[in-house]
Amino acid sequence: MKEIIFVTGNKGKLASAQKHFDDDVKLFNIDFDIVEPEVNDIEYIAEYKVREAYKKTQKPCIALDAGFYIPNYPGNPNFPGAFPKREILEKFGVEGLLEKMKGVEDRECYFRECLAYFDGKELKKFFGTTYGQLTTEKRGIATSQKWSDLWYVFIPRNCTKTMAEMNDEERANRNDGYVSPFFEFRKWFEEQK
């Protein structure tokens, strides 16, 4: 069995990631105290985290960084970018976000992810983007799969429910064009065998 260290403190991300691998690959969750660089660039942050984790473990590591982008955010297009936790969730929460977006008709938004892998020699990056709309009210329930409170206010393209309203099957089979970077990583990783 191959082992890969997944650098995250987010149990929802770990549970989602492990579903992409067969029994021959085991993800180990290690929540390192890595101070992320103050750069609004998910690709740079993911690479930084995975390189720092490799220095500590000397084992193959993956790290995922995700950003949330609202092109029509009042006065600050594409806010909050690489800092949704710090700039929305910790400052004013999803309720505050909805309040700030009152009156904005075009509520397009998207999540962008970068998964970085590093084994001491090879660095690989895989990307995923989920497009959708911001709701006008908080909807759904908390589950162990939840990555973020933004799931309560994000409706993926071609869907009518927020991520928090969907069950596991609905989330896995939605028709919004999303391809998980974990899926792309797994395909590449299996080719390396």
N, C-alpha and C positions, 0 to 999 in steps of 0.2 A: 504494500500500500504506500502510495506517495503522500507526503505530508507537506502542506503549505501553510504558512502562518499568515493569517488575515489580521491586519492591524486595524482594529476598530473597537470602540466601546459600545457600539450600537447593536443590540441583540437582534433587532429586526433585519439589519443588513446581513448579519451572520446567518440567520435562518433562511433568508432569501437566497443567499449565495450558495449554501450547501445543497439546495435543491437542484442546482445545475450540474452537480458532480455525481458520478456513480460511486459505488462502494470502494473503488480502487483509489480514490482521492479523498483525503480527510483534511478539512480546514480546521485549523486551531486558532481560536480567538485569543489574541494577546493585545491588551489595551495598554500600550506604552504611553508614557508621559512625554509625548513629542509636541513641542511647541510649534504650531504651524506658522510658516512665514506670513507676514502681512502683505500678501500679494493677491490681487483679485484675479487669479488665474488657477482654475482647478487642475489643469495639466501640470503646472509647476508644483502645486501643493502635493498632488498624488505622488509625483516622482520624488519629491523631498522626503515624504513620509516613508516611502518604501526603501529608499536608500538608508535612512536613519535606522529603520527597523532591521535591515540586513546587518548593519554595523553591530547591532546589539546581539543578534541571534546567530549570524553566520549560516542562515538557512534561507531557502527560497521564501519570499514574502510577496504578498499583494496588499495594496492599499487602494481604497476607493475614495475619491473626493467628488462631491456633487455640488452644483450651484443651482440656484433658482432665479429665473430672469423674467421680469415683467417689462416688456418693451414700452408700454404706455404708463409707467408709474409716474405720477405727477412730479414734475421738476427734476426727475432723475431716471432717465430711460435705462432699462435693463437692471434696475435695482432689484434685489440686493447682490446679484452676482454670486461670487464664491462664498459669501458670508450670510446665508439665510438664518442660521442659528443665532449668530451674534447680532445681526442688524434688524431682524424681525422677531424671532421667537423669544429672545432674551430681553429685548427692549420693550416691545408692545404687543407681542403675541399675534395670533391669527385674527382675533377680534379687532385689534388695532390696525392690522393690515386692511381688513375689510372697511373699516372706518375711513382710512386714508384713500381708499379706492372708490368711495362713494361718488357717484356722478360720472365715473369713467365708463364709457360705453364699450370700447374695445378692450376686453379683459383677457386677451391672449397672454399666455405665459408658458414657460417650459422649464423642465429640469434637464440639466446637462451633466453627464457623469464621465469621469475618467478613471479607469482601472489601470493601475500600474503594477507590473510584475518585475521583480529583480532577483536574480539568483547569484549575484556576485560578479557575473560576467555579462549577462544579457539583460537589457532593459526593454520591455515591451509595454505599449499602451493600447488600450481598447476603449472605445467611446460609445455612449448611448445617449439619445435625446428623446424625451417624452413631451410632446406638445399638447396643449390643452387650454382650458379656460379657468379663470378664477371665479368662484361662486360669489354670491352676494350675502351668503349666510353660512355659518359653520354647520356641516352635516356629517353624520357617521358616528362610528364607535371606535374605541381603542382596541387594537388586537396586538398579538405578539409579533405580527408581520410589519407593523407600522414603523416606518423609517423616521417620520417627522410629523409634527402637528400640521404641516402644510397639506397633508393628505386629507384633512377635513375640508379644505377649500379648493382643492384641485380636481377638475374633471378632465380626464384624458380625452383627446380628440376621438370623435365617433362614439362617445359614451354619454350616458345621461346621469351616471352616479359619480360621486367623489370616490377617490381611492379608499377612503375610510368607510364608505357605504358598501363597497364591493366585498364579496367573500373571496377566499383564496382562488377558487376556480375562475371567477369573473376577472380577477386581476391577472391571472396567468393567461387567460384566453382573450383578452381585449384586442380589438382590431384598430389600434391607433398607429401602427407602423413601428412601434418600439421594438428594438432588438437589444437585449441586455448585454452590457459589456462582459458579464460573466459567461454568457453563452459564447460570445466571440473568443474569449480567453480559453474556455474549455476546448473549443474546436482546435485552436492553435496548440494548446498544451498536449492534446492527444496525438497530434501529428508529430510531436517531438519524441514520442516513445520509440 
